[in-house]
Every structure is written in structure tokens, then in C-alpha cells.
Amino acid sequence: MERSKIANINVYRGKLNGQPVNAYLYPSTAVDPKLHAIRGAKYAYGFNLDGKEGPASFEDPETHETGVDNEFGRAMGCMPNFRGTLANPPLEYAWAWAWKREGRSAWLITITGDDLSKDGDVTVSIDRAVERLRYNADGTPRPDMTYRIDPSPKADNVFAGKIKDGLVTLREPGSRNFSILYNPEFVPEFRMTKVQMRLRILPDRSLEAMIGGYQRWDDLYISFASGGKNNEDGNSGDLVGIYYLLKKYADADPDPATGLKLSISATWNLQGVPAFVAEPETASKALAH
């Protein structure tokens, strides 16, 4: 009973008109705990989204592009549960993958061109599958499965790209947006503006990709806060603190009335396995990742 009482005090630590309210639903009514963000770091994965360079900009450790914008990484990078590597993802996202993979449709990345073994123009399509993701006993995606493309317009993204020395990039980086339905319990819709990306098909036919752009930071906050106290205690850490960090480091899309920036630069790593892609009514027609 005492434990439950203490838990409720934590949840209802917001104050609105003198009354306690759920701090996860109304984080601006709670006191900012002033969590620390990354300071003085040189490297972060990503892209120069705004074409500018400044003393606080990052350098991508793979491409060595400078002026990299990744304020989401800056805001979250001091919290242990959000720190990790490409091989060993942070606890928050390892947990999210383990918890949500059964309830989400597969994403399909298809690269088409005249000859993918040569330099030239390609088309990159990112679609949502009709089928749920199929995975192995250890939780990794199962290769060489067949998925049908979801015909919904909210699940279709097509980018003009180019391939050079096996690396696929966009022909007009930053000119297109990305939007795809995800998981109603986590992120209902994954949406990103001014998208840039790089993709590489590895010798074992797996795929590595980096996708960067600007995301609504309230979308990102909801993805953590939707888990409520269980997520705060077990994975994400102080949810109110995360709200204030995202708000502070947002760097795009200022609201015309208030000046509050509504979006934050972010980069995501995607890892794919080979799969067969089919239109909903047809047999499999292309090898994709």
C-alpha cells in the first residue's frame, strides 16, 4: 500500500491550478529536473541538414561530413539507457524492439536500378508490409521471407537515388519527407522531414542504412511517455526531464505564433535482411531488404 502511494505521488507530480496531474500527460506542469545533454562531443552519426556549420556541429565518424545536425543525439546522449553502439543498441531501443516487434508490420526497403553492381541512378522505396515481421527464435529478423506491400498511401515512400562504389545516397537530399505507419502503442506514425540517407548492401545481402532529418519532438516524447511509469522506472529514466531536453534542443520548424521549435534533428540506423516483396495481389517479384 505504501509503495503504491509513493508511486502515485511520482506519477502525479505535475501541478495544474494547484491540483496534482499526471506528469507524463502534462509534463510542462512538472518541475524541470535539468538533465544534462552531451557537451563538447565531436562525432555523431548524421547529415548536414541545414547546409551550415557551427562550433556545436558534429562530424560523422564514417563519412567525416561536417556540420552534422543531430540534436536528438545531443539531448539524449548523457543518459545511460540511450547510449550504445551500432552493434549493441541502447537499452531503451533494445527493449522497444523486444516488446513491439510482434505487433508491428515489417518495413520493406527496395532498391531498383539497371545494374546495382555499377554506379548509376537507382530508386529507393520504403514501404510498410501487410504481414507482421517474421523473426527467429533469438528475436532477429528472419531472412528470405515474402511480404506484401501495404497499398495504403501512408505506407509508401519513393526516393530518387544514386549508387557509387556500392553506397546508395539520394540525388536530391533534403527535398523529400518520410512518413510511415508504425505502432499505435509506441509511435503511431514515424514522420521525418528533409530526409537524407545512405544505404549499403553488404556481402551477406544484409543492409545497413542511416536515415536522418527533422522529427516532431512531441512524437518522440510520446514514444517514451506512452510506457508511463513502467518505462520511466525500467528503461527511459525521468520522462519529464526528457520532455524538457527535447524542447530545449529542438532546432527546426519554429511555430509562427510562439517561436517554439517543433522539430528536432535526428538520425536512425536501420539494419535489414534480404526478403521477397510482392504486391498484395501478386506473387513475389523483387528481391529487397
Legacy VTK file of the C-alpha trace (Angstrom):
# vtk DataFile Version 3.0
C-alpha trace
ASCII
DATASET POLYDATA
POINTS 289 float
0.000 0.000 0.000
2.782 2.452 0.922
4.673 1.537 -2.239
1.599 2.234 -4.355
1.131 5.581 -2.636
4.700 6.615 -3.368
4.319 5.522 -6.999
1.201 7.655 -7.394
2.980 10.669 -5.941
5.656 10.241 -8.589
3.171 9.863 -11.437
1.065 12.835 -10.305
3.954 15.187 -9.663
2.569 17.775 -12.084
0.580 20.691 -10.688
-2.212 22.409 -12.621
-4.324 25.064 -10.897
-2.974 23.800 -7.605
-4.081 20.219 -8.231
-1.844 17.193 -8.958
-1.968 15.923 -12.547
-0.309 13.096 -14.458
3.168 14.393 -15.270
3.555 12.074 -18.266
0.447 13.522 -19.923
1.185 17.105 -18.840
4.982 17.289 -18.484
5.076 21.094 -18.653
3.207 21.195 -15.318
6.094 19.447 -13.543
9.427 20.903 -12.448
12.269 20.586 -14.964
14.899 18.302 -13.341
17.503 19.829 -15.701
19.024 16.629 -17.029
22.393 17.011 -18.742
22.900 16.784 -22.501
26.138 15.972 -24.330
28.717 18.739 -24.247
31.937 19.008 -26.195
31.399 15.883 -28.332
32.871 15.978 -31.834
31.273 12.978 -33.524
27.690 11.900 -34.181
26.104 9.933 -36.990
24.031 12.027 -39.343
23.942 14.617 -42.096
24.352 18.344 -42.559
20.637 19.038 -42.833
20.683 22.837 -42.941
23.835 23.385 -45.026
25.510 25.280 -42.185
28.453 24.651 -39.912
28.964 25.941 -36.413
31.070 25.332 -33.323
28.433 22.959 -31.930
28.022 20.927 -35.128
29.081 17.292 -35.250
31.254 15.320 -37.648
30.020 11.972 -38.912
32.526 9.279 -37.854
32.003 7.250 -41.047
31.762 9.828 -43.837
33.544 12.676 -41.994
30.900 15.071 -43.262
30.989 18.184 -41.072
28.147 20.385 -39.930
26.142 17.310 -38.941
22.822 18.055 -37.250
21.769 15.505 -34.631
20.292 17.394 -31.708
18.241 14.381 -30.649
21.502 12.526 -30.083
22.887 15.520 -28.199
19.816 15.801 -25.972
19.637 12.111 -25.064
23.266 11.088 -25.156
24.138 11.596 -21.483
21.564 9.091 -20.256
22.985 5.557 -19.945
19.809 3.926 -21.264
20.168 5.854 -24.527
23.863 5.187 -25.059
25.036 2.334 -27.226
26.764 1.321 -30.443
25.606 0.045 -33.816
26.402 -3.490 -32.692
24.959 -3.094 -29.188
21.934 -0.770 -29.226
20.882 1.266 -26.186
18.682 -0.395 -23.593
15.655 1.774 -24.445
15.637 0.637 -28.064
16.603 -2.956 -27.361
13.601 -3.080 -25.034
11.336 -1.367 -27.574
12.368 -3.870 -30.248
11.796 -6.859 -27.976
8.434 -5.553 -26.800
6.991 -4.225 -30.059
8.290 -6.462 -32.818
5.340 -8.857 -32.576
2.796 -6.090 -33.073
4.357 -4.203 -35.946
4.380 -4.735 -39.675
7.676 -5.241 -41.433
9.287 -2.342 -43.245
10.424 -3.053 -46.784
13.370 -1.215 -48.363
13.670 -1.896 -52.085
16.499 -0.602 -54.267
15.924 -0.857 -58.017
18.146 0.124 -60.929
19.510 -1.102 -64.247
22.535 -2.773 -62.648
23.170 -2.476 -58.928
26.750 -3.702 -59.409
27.581 -0.469 -61.287
27.425 3.236 -60.485
24.273 4.975 -61.660
20.769 6.095 -60.818
18.509 3.983 -58.620
15.126 4.240 -56.935
14.768 3.653 -53.204
11.319 2.629 -51.955
10.407 2.254 -48.294
7.064 0.564 -47.716
5.076 -0.996 -44.929
4.216 -4.672 -45.274
0.804 -6.210 -44.858
2.337 -9.005 -42.796
3.821 -8.761 -39.341
7.573 -9.090 -39.085
8.774 -12.682 -39.027
11.734 -13.330 -36.773
13.972 -16.079 -35.488
13.985 -17.676 -32.046
16.635 -15.178 -30.898
14.482 -12.216 -31.951
16.433 -11.285 -35.089
14.502 -10.756 -38.346
14.210 -13.936 -40.398
15.769 -13.589 -43.872
14.262 -14.596 -47.226
10.634 -14.283 -46.145
7.936 -12.967 -48.501
5.999 -9.810 -47.645
3.217 -7.981 -49.472
3.331 -4.204 -49.817
0.623 -2.378 -47.897
-1.321 -0.375 -50.533
-2.072 2.461 -48.087
-0.661 5.832 -49.237
0.578 6.327 -45.667
2.976 3.429 -46.125
4.690 4.347 -49.400
7.883 6.406 -49.782
9.860 6.703 -53.017
13.201 8.492 -53.347
15.396 9.140 -56.362
18.860 7.882 -55.520
22.264 7.127 -56.946
24.751 4.388 -56.298
28.503 4.979 -56.251
31.062 2.432 -55.109
28.253 0.386 -53.604
26.879 3.253 -51.474
23.354 4.489 -52.175
22.546 8.140 -51.436
19.764 10.479 -52.535
20.043 12.521 -55.716
18.280 15.450 -54.086
18.998 15.140 -50.358
16.618 17.045 -48.146
13.966 17.524 -50.835
11.580 14.794 -49.685
9.821 13.823 -46.478
9.303 10.375 -44.997
6.169 9.063 -43.325
5.112 5.540 -42.450
2.606 3.999 -40.058
4.375 2.305 -37.182
2.844 1.038 -33.953
-0.177 2.624 -32.216
1.205 1.703 -28.784
4.606 3.280 -29.381
4.877 5.692 -32.317
1.613 5.771 -34.295
3.318 7.356 -37.292
7.045 7.724 -37.935
7.427 11.016 -39.794
10.531 12.938 -40.803
11.114 15.996 -42.999
14.062 16.999 -45.224
15.266 13.419 -45.334
18.793 12.357 -46.173
20.027 8.788 -46.230
22.809 6.436 -47.133
22.421 2.700 -47.636
24.816 -0.114 -48.373
24.103 -3.741 -49.270
26.710 -5.915 -47.552
28.302 -9.101 -48.976
25.932 -11.312 -46.943
22.983 -9.492 -48.602
22.055 -7.662 -45.393
21.590 -3.913 -45.461
22.925 -1.066 -43.335
21.325 2.358 -43.572
21.395 5.755 -41.921
18.318 7.948 -42.304
18.347 11.491 -40.964
16.054 14.501 -40.960
13.828 16.529 -38.682
11.202 14.900 -36.482
8.438 16.330 -34.342
9.874 16.124 -30.862
6.421 15.603 -29.369
6.238 12.375 -31.425
9.498 11.282 -29.854
8.341 12.220 -26.363
5.122 10.229 -26.805
7.162 7.177 -27.794
8.734 7.224 -24.323
5.849 8.557 -22.252
3.350 6.032 -23.652
5.006 3.427 -21.429
4.227 5.542 -18.357
5.811 4.782 -15.024
6.935 1.297 -16.089
9.052 2.783 -18.844
10.329 5.584 -16.631
11.440 3.161 -13.912
12.803 0.416 -16.147
14.137 1.971 -19.331
13.901 5.621 -20.249
14.612 7.402 -16.983
12.958 10.688 -15.993
10.236 11.320 -18.585
9.658 14.920 -17.544
13.380 15.537 -17.930
13.281 14.039 -21.435
10.400 16.365 -22.338
12.399 19.425 -21.314
15.559 18.204 -23.083
13.719 17.683 -26.368
12.060 21.061 -26.069
15.369 22.782 -25.308
17.386 21.228 -28.137
14.733 21.341 -30.863
16.295 23.081 -33.850
13.711 23.339 -36.655
10.162 24.347 -37.598
9.531 27.323 -35.296
5.886 27.940 -34.505
4.914 31.253 -36.185
2.938 32.378 -33.149
5.224 31.408 -30.280
8.621 30.796 -31.890
8.796 27.399 -30.175
10.706 24.983 -32.392
8.557 21.949 -33.051
11.095 19.571 -34.619
14.498 18.185 -33.736
17.236 16.798 -35.973
17.767 13.054 -35.613
19.439 10.117 -37.324
18.368 6.476 -37.182
20.292 3.338 -38.027
18.336 0.687 -39.919
19.533 -2.874 -40.377
17.785 -5.172 -42.829
17.854 -8.743 -44.033
17.039 -9.975 -47.564
13.364 -10.567 -48.293
10.986 -11.067 -51.195
8.499 -8.275 -51.873
5.151 -8.719 -53.608
2.214 -6.532 -54.484
-0.848 -7.544 -52.402
-2.467 -9.496 -55.250
0.622 -10.883 -56.982
3.458 -13.314 -56.440
6.819 -12.076 -55.197
8.503 -10.002 -57.843
11.689 -8.468 -56.488
14.491 -9.090 -54.061
14.554 -6.425 -51.378
15.814 -5.745 -47.894
LINES 1 290
289 0 1 2 3 4 5 6 7 8 9 10 11 12 13 14 15 16 17 18 19 20 21 22 23 24 25 26 27 28 29 30 31 32 33 34 35 36 37 38 39 40 41 42 43 44 45 46 47 48 49 50 51 52 53 54 55 56 57 58 59 60 61 62 63 64 65 66 67 68 69 70 71 72 73 74 75 76 77 78 79 80 81 82 83 84 85 86 87 88 89 90 91 92 93 94 95 96 97 98 99 100 101 102 103 104 105 106 107 108 109 110 111 112 113 114 115 116 117 118 119 120 121 122 123 124 125 126 127 128 129 130 131 132 133 134 135 136 137 138 139 140 141 142 143 144 145 146 147 148 149 150 151 152 153 154 155 156 157 158 159 160 161 162 163 164 165 166 167 168 169 170 171 172 173 174 175 176 177 178 179 180 181 182 183 184 185 186 187 188 189 190 191 192 193 194 195 196 197 198 199 200 201 202 203 204 205 206 207 208 209 210 211 212 213 214 215 216 217 218 219 220 221 222 223 224 225 226 227 228 229 230 231 232 233 234 235 236 237 238 239 240 241 242 243 244 245 246 247 248 249 250 251 252 253 254 255 256 257 258 259 260 261 262 263 264 265 266 267 268 269 270 271 272 273 274 275 276 277 278 279 280 281 282 283 284 285 286 287 288
